[in-house]
Amino acid sequence: MPEKKRRNINEIEKNSNPIALFVREKRKYLGYTQYEFSKRIGVGLRFLKELELGKETLRMDKVNQVLKYLGARLEPTPYREEDNI
């Protein structure tokens, strides 16, 4: 089985979605490790890691649970063709 390639932080930030970047930035600003933050909010560590890595398929209720703690929420925005580059 091939070894899974680890992405460096520059690759992650370049390819991450805005929610992933927002959560990671706010968590770090607040001074929490991923473990501490996940426990404080009540989500699993694996979920938080996947969220911060920009995984495309996550439960919206859990994403909103994290965002609510940070004073934000998911909302629909108009789709623009240039966003799909």
Phi and psi restraints in degrees (range 20) as a CNS / XPLOR table:
assign (resid 1 and name C) (resid 2 and name N)
       (resid 2 and name CA) (resid 2 and name C) 1.0 -66.3 20.0 2
assign (resid 2 and name N) (resid 2 and name CA)
       (resid 2 and name C) (resid 3 and name N) 1.0 146.4 20.0 2
assign (resid 2 and name C) (resid 3 and name N)
       (resid 3 and name CA) (resid 3 and name C) 1.0 -73.2 20.0 2
assign (resid 3 and name N) (resid 3 and name CA)
       (resid 3 and name C) (resid 4 and name N) 1.0 137.5 20.0 2
assign (resid 3 and name C) (resid 4 and name N)
       (resid 4 and name CA) (resid 4 and name C) 1.0 -73.4 20.0 2
assign (resid 4 and name N) (resid 4 and name CA)
       (resid 4 and name C) (resid 5 and name N) 1.0 129.1 20.0 2
assign (resid 4 and name C) (resid 5 and name N)
       (resid 5 and name CA) (resid 5 and name C) 1.0 -79.0 20.0 2
assign (resid 5 and name N) (resid 5 and name CA)
       (resid 5 and name C) (resid 6 and name N) 1.0 126.9 20.0 2
assign (resid 5 and name C) (resid 6 and name N)
       (resid 6 and name CA) (resid 6 and name C) 1.0 -82.4 20.0 2
assign (resid 6 and name N) (resid 6 and name CA)
       (resid 6 and name C) (resid 7 and name N) 1.0 138.0 20.0 2
assign (resid 6 and name C) (resid 7 and name N)
       (resid 7 and name CA) (resid 7 and name C) 1.0 -89.9 20.0 2
assign (resid 7 and name N) (resid 7 and name CA)
       (resid 7 and name C) (resid 8 and name N) 1.0 142.3 20.0 2
assign (resid 7 and name C) (resid 8 and name N)
       (resid 8 and name CA) (resid 8 and name C) 1.0 -85.3 20.0 2
assign (resid 8 and name N) (resid 8 and name CA)
       (resid 8 and name C) (resid 9 and name N) 1.0 169.0 20.0 2
assign (resid 8 and name C) (resid 9 and name N)
       (resid 9 and name CA) (resid 9 and name C) 1.0 -62.5 20.0 2
assign (resid 9 and name N) (resid 9 and name CA)
       (resid 9 and name C) (resid 10 and name N) 1.0 -33.4 20.0 2
assign (resid 9 and name C) (resid 10 and name N)
       (resid 10 and name CA) (resid 10 and name C) 1.0 -66.4 20.0 2
assign (resid 10 and name N) (resid 10 and name CA)
       (resid 10 and name C) (resid 11 and name N) 1.0 -40.2 20.0 2
assign (resid 10 and name C) (resid 11 and name N)
       (resid 11 and name CA) (resid 11 and name C) 1.0 -63.9 20.0 2
assign (resid 11 and name N) (resid 11 and name CA)
       (resid 11 and name C) (resid 12 and name N) 1.0 -43.0 20.0 2
assign (resid 11 and name C) (resid 12 and name N)
       (resid 12 and name CA) (resid 12 and name C) 1.0 -62.5 20.0 2
assign (resid 12 and name N) (resid 12 and name CA)
       (resid 12 and name C) (resid 13 and name N) 1.0 -47.9 20.0 2
assign (resid 12 and name C) (resid 13 and name N)
       (resid 13 and name CA) (resid 13 and name C) 1.0 -66.3 20.0 2
assign (resid 13 and name N) (resid 13 and name CA)
       (resid 13 and name C) (resid 14 and name N) 1.0 -35.5 20.0 2
assign (resid 13 and name C) (resid 14 and name N)
       (resid 14 and name CA) (resid 14 and name C) 1.0 -68.2 20.0 2
assign (resid 14 and name N) (resid 14 and name CA)
       (resid 14 and name C) (resid 15 and name N) 1.0 -35.8 20.0 2
assign (resid 14 and name C) (resid 15 and name N)
       (resid 15 and name CA) (resid 15 and name C) 1.0 -102.0 20.0 2
assign (resid 15 and name N) (resid 15 and name CA)
       (resid 15 and name C) (resid 16 and name N) 1.0 -4.0 20.0 2
assign (resid 15 and name C) (resid 16 and name N)
       (resid 16 and name CA) (resid 16 and name C) 1.0 -78.1 20.0 2
assign (resid 16 and name N) (resid 16 and name CA)
       (resid 16 and name C) (resid 17 and name N) 1.0 156.0 20.0 2
assign (resid 16 and name C) (resid 17 and name N)
       (resid 17 and name CA) (resid 17 and name C) 1.0 -82.5 20.0 2
assign (resid 17 and name N) (resid 17 and name CA)
       (resid 17 and name C) (resid 18 and name N) 1.0 163.8 20.0 2
assign (resid 17 and name C) (resid 18 and name N)
       (resid 18 and name CA) (resid 18 and name C) 1.0 -61.3 20.0 2
assign (resid 18 and name N) (resid 18 and name CA)
       (resid 18 and name C) (resid 19 and name N) 1.0 -31.7 20.0 2
assign (resid 18 and name C) (resid 19 and name N)
       (resid 19 and name CA) (resid 19 and name C) 1.0 -67.0 20.0 2
assign (resid 19 and name N) (resid 19 and name CA)
       (resid 19 and name C) (resid 20 and name N) 1.0 -43.9 20.0 2
assign (resid 19 and name C) (resid 20 and name N)
       (resid 20 and name CA) (resid 20 and name C) 1.0 -59.6 20.0 2
assign (resid 20 and name N) (resid 20 and name CA)
       (resid 20 and name C) (resid 21 and name N) 1.0 -46.5 20.0 2
assign (resid 20 and name C) (resid 21 and name N)
       (resid 21 and name CA) (resid 21 and name C) 1.0 -64.7 20.0 2
assign (resid 21 and name N) (resid 21 and name CA)
       (resid 21 and name C) (resid 22 and name N) 1.0 -41.9 20.0 2
assign (resid 21 and name C) (resid 22 and name N)
       (resid 22 and name CA) (resid 22 and name C) 1.0 -60.1 20.0 2
assign (resid 22 and name N) (resid 22 and name CA)
       (resid 22 and name C) (resid 23 and name N) 1.0 -49.5 20.0 2
assign (resid 22 and name C) (resid 23 and name N)
       (resid 23 and name CA) (resid 23 and name C) 1.0 -63.6 20.0 2
assign (resid 23 and name N) (resid 23 and name CA)
       (resid 23 and name C) (resid 24 and name N) 1.0 -47.1 20.0 2
assign (resid 23 and name C) (resid 24 and name N)
       (resid 24 and name CA) (resid 24 and name C) 1.0 -61.1 20.0 2
assign (resid 24 and name N) (resid 24 and name CA)
       (resid 24 and name C) (resid 25 and name N) 1.0 -44.8 20.0 2
assign (resid 24 and name C) (resid 25 and name N)
       (resid 25 and name CA) (resid 25 and name C) 1.0 -63.1 20.0 2
assign (resid 25 and name N) (resid 25 and name CA)
       (resid 25 and name C) (resid 26 and name N) 1.0 -46.0 20.0 2
assign (resid 25 and name C) (resid 26 and name N)
       (resid 26 and name CA) (resid 26 and name C) 1.0 -66.2 20.0 2
assign (resid 26 and name N) (resid 26 and name CA)
       (resid 26 and name C) (resid 27 and name N) 1.0 -41.1 20.0 2
assign (resid 26 and name C) (resid 27 and name N)
       (resid 27 and name CA) (resid 27 and name C) 1.0 -60.6 20.0 2
assign (resid 27 and name N) (resid 27 and name CA)
       (resid 27 and name C) (resid 28 and name N) 1.0 -45.9 20.0 2
assign (resid 27 and name C) (resid 28 and name N)
       (resid 28 and name CA) (resid 28 and name C) 1.0 -65.4 20.0 2
assign (resid 28 and name N) (resid 28 and name CA)
       (resid 28 and name C) (resid 29 and name N) 1.0 -40.2 20.0 2
assign (resid 28 and name C) (resid 29 and name N)
       (resid 29 and name CA) (resid 29 and name C) 1.0 -59.2 20.0 2
assign (resid 29 and name N) (resid 29 and name CA)
       (resid 29 and name C) (resid 30 and name N) 1.0 -39.6 20.0 2
assign (resid 29 and name C) (resid 30 and name N)
       (resid 30 and name CA) (resid 30 and name C) 1.0 -75.8 20.0 2
assign (resid 30 and name N) (resid 30 and name CA)
       (resid 30 and name C) (resid 31 and name N) 1.0 -10.7 20.0 2
assign (resid 30 and name C) (resid 31 and name N)
       (resid 31 and name CA) (resid 31 and name C) 1.0 84.9 20.0 2
assign (resid 31 and name N) (resid 31 and name CA)
       (resid 31 and name C) (resid 32 and name N) 1.0 20.9 20.0 2
assign (resid 31 and name C) (resid 32 and name N)
       (resid 32 and name CA) (resid 32 and name C) 1.0 -98.3 20.0 2
assign (resid 32 and name N) (resid 32 and name CA)
       (resid 32 and name C) (resid 33 and name N) 1.0 144.7 20.0 2
assign (resid 32 and name C) (resid 33 and name N)
       (resid 33 and name CA) (resid 33 and name C) 1.0 -76.2 20.0 2
assign (resid 33 and name N) (resid 33 and name CA)
       (resid 33 and name C) (resid 34 and name N) 1.0 166.9 20.0 2
assign (resid 33 and name C) (resid 34 and name N)
       (resid 34 and name CA) (resid 34 and name C) 1.0 -59.7 20.0 2
assign (resid 34 and name N) (resid 34 and name CA)
       (resid 34 and name C) (resid 35 and name N) 1.0 -40.6 20.0 2
assign (resid 34 and name C) (resid 35 and name N)
       (resid 35 and name CA) (resid 35 and name C) 1.0 -62.4 20.0 2
assign (resid 35 and name N) (resid 35 and name CA)
       (resid 35 and name C) (resid 36 and name N) 1.0 -49.9 20.0 2
assign (resid 35 and name C) (resid 36 and name N)
       (resid 36 and name CA) (resid 36 and name C) 1.0 -60.2 20.0 2
assign (resid 36 and name N) (resid 36 and name CA)
       (resid 36 and name C) (resid 37 and name N) 1.0 -43.9 20.0 2
assign (resid 36 and name C) (resid 37 and name N)
       (resid 37 and name CA) (resid 37 and name C) 1.0 -64.9 20.0 2
assign (resid 37 and name N) (resid 37 and name CA)
       (resid 37 and name C) (resid 38 and name N) 1.0 -43.8 20.0 2
assign (resid 37 and name C) (resid 38 and name N)
       (resid 38 and name CA) (resid 38 and name C) 1.0 -62.7 20.0 2
assign (resid 38 and name N) (resid 38 and name CA)
       (resid 38 and name C) (resid 39 and name N) 1.0 -40.3 20.0 2
assign (resid 38 and name C) (resid 39 and name N)
       (resid 39 and name CA) (resid 39 and name C) 1.0 -67.7 20.0 2
assign (resid 39 and name N) (resid 39 and name CA)
       (resid 39 and name C) (resid 40 and name N) 1.0 -42.0 20.0 2
assign (resid 39 and name C) (resid 40 and name N)
       (resid 40 and name CA) (resid 40 and name C) 1.0 -61.8 20.0 2
assign (resid 40 and name N) (resid 40 and name CA)
       (resid 40 and name C) (resid 41 and name N) 1.0 -39.1 20.0 2
assign (resid 40 and name C) (resid 41 and name N)
       (resid 41 and name CA) (resid 41 and name C) 1.0 -85.7 20.0 2
assign (resid 41 and name N) (resid 41 and name CA)
       (resid 41 and name C) (resid 42 and name N) 1.0 -27.5 20.0 2
assign (resid 41 and name C) (resid 42 and name N)
       (resid 42 and name CA) (resid 42 and name C) 1.0 93.5 20.0 2
assign (resid 42 and name N) (resid 42 and name CA)
       (resid 42 and name C) (resid 43 and name N) 1.0 28.3 20.0 2
assign (resid 42 and name C) (resid 43 and name N)
       (resid 43 and name CA) (resid 43 and name C) 1.0 -117.6 20.0 2
assign (resid 43 and name N) (resid 43 and name CA)
       (resid 43 and name C) (resid 44 and name N) 1.0 160.5 20.0 2
assign (resid 43 and name C) (resid 44 and name N)
       (resid 44 and name CA) (resid 44 and name C) 1.0 -71.2 20.0 2
assign (resid 44 and name N) (resid 44 and name CA)
       (resid 44 and name C) (resid 45 and name N) 1.0 151.7 20.0 2
assign (resid 44 and name C) (resid 45 and name N)
       (resid 45 and name CA) (resid 45 and name C) 1.0 -61.2 20.0 2
assign (resid 45 and name N) (resid 45 and name CA)
       (resid 45 and name C) (resid 46 and name N) 1.0 -42.1 20.0 2
assign (resid 45 and name C) (resid 46 and name N)
       (resid 46 and name CA) (resid 46 and name C) 1.0 -60.3 20.0 2
assign (resid 46 and name N) (resid 46 and name CA)
       (resid 46 and name C) (resid 47 and name N) 1.0 -42.0 20.0 2
assign (resid 46 and name C) (resid 47 and name N)
       (resid 47 and name CA) (resid 47 and name C) 1.0 -60.1 20.0 2
assign (resid 47 and name N) (resid 47 and name CA)
       (resid 47 and name C) (resid 48 and name N) 1.0 -47.5 20.0 2
assign (resid 47 and name C) (resid 48 and name N)
       (resid 48 and name CA) (resid 48 and name C) 1.0 -62.2 20.0 2
assign (resid 48 and name N) (resid 48 and name CA)
       (resid 48 and name C) (resid 49 and name N) 1.0 -42.4 20.0 2
assign (resid 48 and name C) (resid 49 and name N)
       (resid 49 and name CA) (resid 49 and name C) 1.0 -60.8 20.0 2
assign (resid 49 and name N) (resid 49 and name CA)
       (resid 49 and name C) (resid 50 and name N) 1.0 -45.0 20.0 2
assign (resid 49 and name C) (resid 50 and name N)
       (resid 50 and name CA) (resid 50 and name C) 1.0 -63.7 20.0 2
assign (resid 50 and name N) (resid 50 and name CA)
       (resid 50 and name C) (resid 51 and name N) 1.0 -39.5 20.0 2
assign (resid 50 and name C) (resid 51 and name N)
       (resid 51 and name CA) (resid 51 and name C) 1.0 -61.4 20.0 2
assign (resid 51 and name N) (resid 51 and name CA)
       (resid 51 and name C) (resid 52 and name N) 1.0 -47.7 20.0 2
assign (resid 51 and name C) (resid 52 and name N)
       (resid 52 and name CA) (resid 52 and name C) 1.0 -69.5 20.0 2
assign (resid 52 and name N) (resid 52 and name CA)
       (resid 52 and name C) (resid 53 and name N) 1.0 -22.1 20.0 2
assign (resid 52 and name C) (resid 53 and name N)
       (resid 53 and name CA) (resid 53 and name C) 1.0 -86.3 20.0 2
assign (resid 53 and name N) (resid 53 and name CA)
       (resid 53 and name C) (resid 54 and name N) 1.0 -4.3 20.0 2
assign (resid 53 and name C) (resid 54 and name N)
       (resid 54 and name CA) (resid 54 and name C) 1.0 83.5 20.0 2
assign (resid 54 and name N) (resid 54 and name CA)
       (resid 54 and name C) (resid 55 and name N) 1.0 26.1 20.0 2
assign (resid 54 and name C) (resid 55 and name N)
       (resid 55 and name CA) (resid 55 and name C) 1.0 -56.3 20.0 2
assign (resid 55 and name N) (resid 55 and name CA)
       (resid 55 and name C) (resid 56 and name N) 1.0 135.2 20.0 2
assign (resid 55 and name C) (resid 56 and name N)
       (resid 56 and name CA) (resid 56 and name C) 1.0 -80.0 20.0 2
assign (resid 56 and name N) (resid 56 and name CA)
       (resid 56 and name C) (resid 57 and name N) 1.0 -22.3 20.0 2
assign (resid 56 and name C) (resid 57 and name N)
       (resid 57 and name CA) (resid 57 and name C) 1.0 -116.9 20.0 2
assign (resid 57 and name N) (resid 57 and name CA)
       (resid 57 and name C) (resid 58 and name N) 1.0 97.3 20.0 2
assign (resid 57 and name C) (resid 58 and name N)
       (resid 58 and name CA) (resid 58 and name C) 1.0 -133.6 20.0 2
assign (resid 58 and name N) (resid 58 and name CA)
       (resid 58 and name C) (resid 59 and name N) 1.0 156.9 20.0 2
assign (resid 58 and name C) (resid 59 and name N)
       (resid 59 and name CA) (resid 59 and name C) 1.0 -70.7 20.0 2
assign (resid 59 and name N) (resid 59 and name CA)
       (resid 59 and name C) (resid 60 and name N) 1.0 125.7 20.0 2
assign (resid 59 and name C) (resid 60 and name N)
       (resid 60 and name CA) (resid 60 and name C) 1.0 -62.0 20.0 2
assign (resid 60 and name N) (resid 60 and name CA)
       (resid 60 and name C) (resid 61 and name N) 1.0 -35.8 20.0 2
assign (resid 60 and name C) (resid 61 and name N)
       (resid 61 and name CA) (resid 61 and name C) 1.0 -63.3 20.0 2
assign (resid 61 and name N) (resid 61 and name CA)
       (resid 61 and name C) (resid 62 and name N) 1.0 -37.4 20.0 2
assign (resid 61 and name C) (resid 62 and name N)
       (resid 62 and name CA) (resid 62 and name C) 1.0 -74.5 20.0 2
assign (resid 62 and name N) (resid 62 and name CA)
       (resid 62 and name C) (resid 63 and name N) 1.0 -36.7 20.0 2
assign (resid 62 and name C) (resid 63 and name N)
       (resid 63 and name CA) (resid 63 and name C) 1.0 -60.9 20.0 2
assign (resid 63 and name N) (resid 63 and name CA)
       (resid 63 and name C) (resid 64 and name N) 1.0 -45.2 20.0 2
assign (resid 63 and name C) (resid 64 and name N)
       (resid 64 and name CA) (resid 64 and name C) 1.0 -64.5 20.0 2
assign (resid 64 and name N) (resid 64 and name CA)
       (resid 64 and name C) (resid 65 and name N) 1.0 -32.0 20.0 2
assign (resid 64 and name C) (resid 65 and name N)
       (resid 65 and name CA) (resid 65 and name C) 1.0 -61.7 20.0 2
assign (resid 65 and name N) (resid 65 and name CA)
       (resid 65 and name C) (resid 66 and name N) 1.0 -43.5 20.0 2
assign (resid 65 and name C) (resid 66 and name N)
       (resid 66 and name CA) (resid 66 and name C) 1.0 -67.9 20.0 2
assign (resid 66 and name N) (resid 66 and name CA)
       (resid 66 and name C) (resid 67 and name N) 1.0 -47.9 20.0 2
assign (resid 66 and name C) (resid 67 and name N)
       (resid 67 and name CA) (resid 67 and name C) 1.0 -63.3 20.0 2
assign (resid 67 and name N) (resid 67 and name CA)
       (resid 67 and name C) (resid 68 and name N) 1.0 -36.8 20.0 2
assign (resid 67 and name C) (resid 68 and name N)
       (resid 68 and name CA) (resid 68 and name C) 1.0 -60.0 20.0 2
assign (resid 68 and name N) (resid 68 and name CA)
       (resid 68 and name C) (resid 69 and name N) 1.0 -41.4 20.0 2
assign (resid 68 and name C) (resid 69 and name N)
       (resid 69 and name CA) (resid 69 and name C) 1.0 -60.2 20.0 2
assign (resid 69 and name N) (resid 69 and name CA)
       (resid 69 and name C) (resid 70 and name N) 1.0 -32.2 20.0 2
assign (resid 69 and name C) (resid 70 and name N)
       (resid 70 and name CA) (resid 70 and name C) 1.0 -91.5 20.0 2
assign (resid 70 and name N) (resid 70 and name CA)
       (resid 70 and name C) (resid 71 and name N) 1.0 4.8 20.0 2
assign (resid 70 and name C) (resid 71 and name N)
       (resid 71 and name CA) (resid 71 and name C) 1.0 78.8 20.0 2
assign (resid 71 and name N) (resid 71 and name CA)
       (resid 71 and name C) (resid 72 and name N) 1.0 28.3 20.0 2
assign (resid 71 and name C) (resid 72 and name N)
       (resid 72 and name CA) (resid 72 and name C) 1.0 -136.1 20.0 2
assign (resid 72 and name N) (resid 72 and name CA)
       (resid 72 and name C) (resid 73 and name N) 1.0 175.6 20.0 2
assign (resid 72 and name C) (resid 73 and name N)
       (resid 73 and name CA) (resid 73 and name C) 1.0 -157.6 20.0 2
assign (resid 73 and name N) (resid 73 and name CA)
       (resid 73 and name C) (resid 74 and name N) 1.0 160.0 20.0 2
assign (resid 73 and name C) (resid 74 and name N)
       (resid 74 and name CA) (resid 74 and name C) 1.0 -76.6 20.0 2
assign (resid 74 and name N) (resid 74 and name CA)
       (resid 74 and name C) (resid 75 and name N) 1.0 139.3 20.0 2
assign (resid 74 and name C) (resid 75 and name N)
       (resid 75 and name CA) (resid 75 and name C) 1.0 -147.9 20.0 2
assign (resid 75 and name N) (resid 75 and name CA)
       (resid 75 and name C) (resid 76 and name N) 1.0 152.7 20.0 2
assign (resid 75 and name C) (resid 76 and name N)
       (resid 76 and name CA) (resid 76 and name C) 1.0 -69.7 20.0 2
assign (resid 76 and name N) (resid 76 and name CA)
       (resid 76 and name C) (resid 77 and name N) 1.0 144.2 20.0 2
assign (resid 76 and name C) (resid 77 and name N)
       (resid 77 and name CA) (resid 77 and name C) 1.0 -130.3 20.0 2
assign (resid 77 and name N) (resid 77 and name CA)
       (resid 77 and name C) (resid 78 and name N) 1.0 152.2 20.0 2
assign (resid 77 and name C) (resid 78 and name N)
       (resid 78 and name CA) (resid 78 and name C) 1.0 -60.5 20.0 2
assign (resid 78 and name N) (resid 78 and name CA)
       (resid 78 and name C) (resid 79 and name N) 1.0 141.0 20.0 2
assign (resid 78 and name C) (resid 79 and name N)
       (resid 79 and name CA) (resid 79 and name C) 1.0 -82.4 20.0 2
assign (resid 79 and name N) (resid 79 and name CA)
       (resid 79 and name C) (resid 80 and name N) 1.0 135.9 20.0 2
assign (resid 79 and name C) (resid 80 and name N)
       (resid 80 and name CA) (resid 80 and name C) 1.0 -123.5 20.0 2
assign (resid 80 and name N) (resid 80 and name CA)
       (resid 80 and name C) (resid 81 and name N) 1.0 136.7 20.0 2
assign (resid 80 and name C) (resid 81 and name N)
       (resid 81 and name CA) (resid 81 and name C) 1.0 -55.4 20.0 2
assign (resid 81 and name N) (resid 81 and name CA)
       (resid 81 and name C) (resid 82 and name N) 1.0 -39.1 20.0 2
assign (resid 81 and name C) (resid 82 and name N)
       (resid 82 and name CA) (resid 82 and name C) 1.0 -67.2 20.0 2
assign (resid 82 and name N) (resid 82 and name CA)
       (resid 82 and name C) (resid 83 and name N) 1.0 -16.6 20.0 2
assign (resid 82 and name C) (resid 83 and name N)
       (resid 83 and name CA) (resid 83 and name C) 1.0 -72.8 20.0 2
assign (resid 83 and name N) (resid 83 and name CA)
       (resid 83 and name C) (resid 84 and name N) 1.0 -16.9 20.0 2
assign (resid 83 and name C) (resid 84 and name N)
       (resid 84 and name CA) (resid 84 and name C) 1.0 -102.5 20.0 2
assign (resid 84 and name N) (resid 84 and name CA)
       (resid 84 and name C) (resid 85 and name N) 1.0 40.1 20.0 2
